[in-house]
Amino acid sequence: MRSIIVTQYGGPETLALRDVPVPEPGKGEALVRVVAAGINYADIMQRNGLYPGGPKPPFGAGFEASGVIEKVGPDLSGWKAGDAVVCFCESGYSDYVIAQGTHLLPKPPQLDYQQAAAIPCQYLTAYHALCTLGNLSEGQTVLLHAAAGGLGVMMLQIARNRGARVIGACGSDEKCAFIAELGCDHPVNYRKDDVVARVKHILGGARCDLVVETVGGDMVSQALRCLKPRGMVIALGAASKQPAMINTVELLANNWIVAGFHLFAYTEDTSAMMRAMQDLHQWLAEEKLVVLVNHALPIEDAGRAHEMVENRQTTGKVVLTTGYQP
Ligand SMILES: NC(=O)c1ccc[n+]([C@@H]2O[C@H](COP(=O)([O-])OP(=O)(O)OC[C@H]3O[C@@H](n4cnc5c(N)ncnc54)[C@H](OP(=O)(O)O)[C@@H]3O)[C@@H](O)[C@H]2O)c1
């Protein structure tokens, strides 16, 4: 089978298409024939060697996929060959992946396989950051960074479904127009506008209840300045590849709460996961959540797909397709 391997840390040219054996599912595992593999910014950080605790080359790229169970291993109950699924896995950019039973979810029937590939990482991150950690509620205001990206588009819709007002910051006027179409109340181009001044103007001098910060660098101190006393900033990523220092005296003086977020601590929380999946199914049934796959490339173009994401040329979800059509 085909699999995209990160041969060494570096640019997109370090991704190589290799022919490798189809793996065998072990105890409690399933072999999934992949239809679509999700691309996430974490894949790019791993490829660059910048992901905390990330794998060392050579390693298979990608960690989420959608597809059909081909075979179940011993002691895996509740799943069978032919089930349509999404999963967390290793070496996601492959024709087949192995998923542990605890990392499988049924594919929502309202979504096609490409859309479903956005559920493991981007939907669950958006949900748990805003709802489980941020406790975003009706009437509150949230500022989202990279609001036109895969995660951003999910967060924007979930925030609206919770009755919150959304200020969406992103990197071009075209992206601002795109998120306005999706219901963003106040799009802001943070490469052109002063975000702190814009937030102040939009809120008539008030500030946000919650900020989800994914860019790092200078954007972190700007995020804090958009936050009301006792408001929370969730540090979720550093797409600029620049971590930021925070002045703790400023935190106490302003009563700001700074929270780190990493998805895998939340996927182990059974009751939080049940809430996330119940809300997903309800929002899909009520047509209150759309998954926008704006870029689907064949698996052999993984390097090109990484380049597009890294160069800020994408909006919504980016997937790789294997060509398999169940
Ligand atoms: N902690 C977690 O568990 C977790 C889980 C999922 C995602 N994340 C993080 O959430 C963020 C979004 O992830 P995603 O997969 O949905 O990616 P994405 O938002 O689709 O793509 C990344 C976006 O970051 C923005 N960006 C800002 N400065 C950038 C720079 N210097 N270089 C490249 N991009 C820059 C770009 O949007 P603009 O042009 O609009 O600025 C770009 O489109 C990433 O930081 C990711 O690491 C964290």
The ligand as an ORCA input file, in Angstrom:
! r2SCAN-3c Opt
* xyz 0 1
  N      -3.812     21.942     20.848
  C      -4.561     21.133     20.115
  O      -5.032     20.079     20.579
  C      -4.852     21.524     18.696
  C      -5.739     20.762     17.910
  C      -6.022     21.199     16.608
  C      -5.423     22.355     16.107
  N      -4.537     23.050     16.893
  C      -3.914     24.284     16.400
  O      -4.926     25.113     15.854
  C      -4.410     25.866     14.779
  C      -5.265     25.656     13.555
  O      -5.095     24.316     13.081
  P      -5.684     23.843     11.673
  O      -5.192     22.452     11.466
  O      -7.138     24.121     11.640
  O      -4.931     24.795     10.626
  P      -5.523     26.007      9.760
  O      -6.141     27.008     10.682
  O      -6.376     25.465      8.679
  O      -4.198     26.592      9.126
  C      -3.334     27.363      9.901
  C      -3.685     28.863      9.806
  O      -2.881     29.569     10.733
  C      -2.819     30.904     10.324
  N      -1.470     31.469     10.501
  C      -1.187     32.552     11.227
  N       0.116     32.830     11.181
  C       0.679     31.899     10.387
  C       2.001     31.671      9.933
  N       3.025     32.480     10.282
  N       2.233     30.617      9.138
  C       1.228     29.805      8.761
  N      -0.059     29.971      9.168
  C      -0.329     31.021      9.966
  C      -3.227     30.944      8.827
  O      -4.486     31.607      8.744
  P      -4.515     33.208      8.496
  O      -3.853     33.456      7.167
  O      -5.954     33.519      8.500
  O      -3.744     33.818      9.633
  C      -3.363     29.481      8.453
  O      -4.386     29.278      7.501
  C      -2.938     25.435     14.608
  O      -2.125     26.335     15.314
  C      -2.930     24.068     15.246
  O      -1.655     23.677     15.677
  C      -4.247     22.648     18.163
*
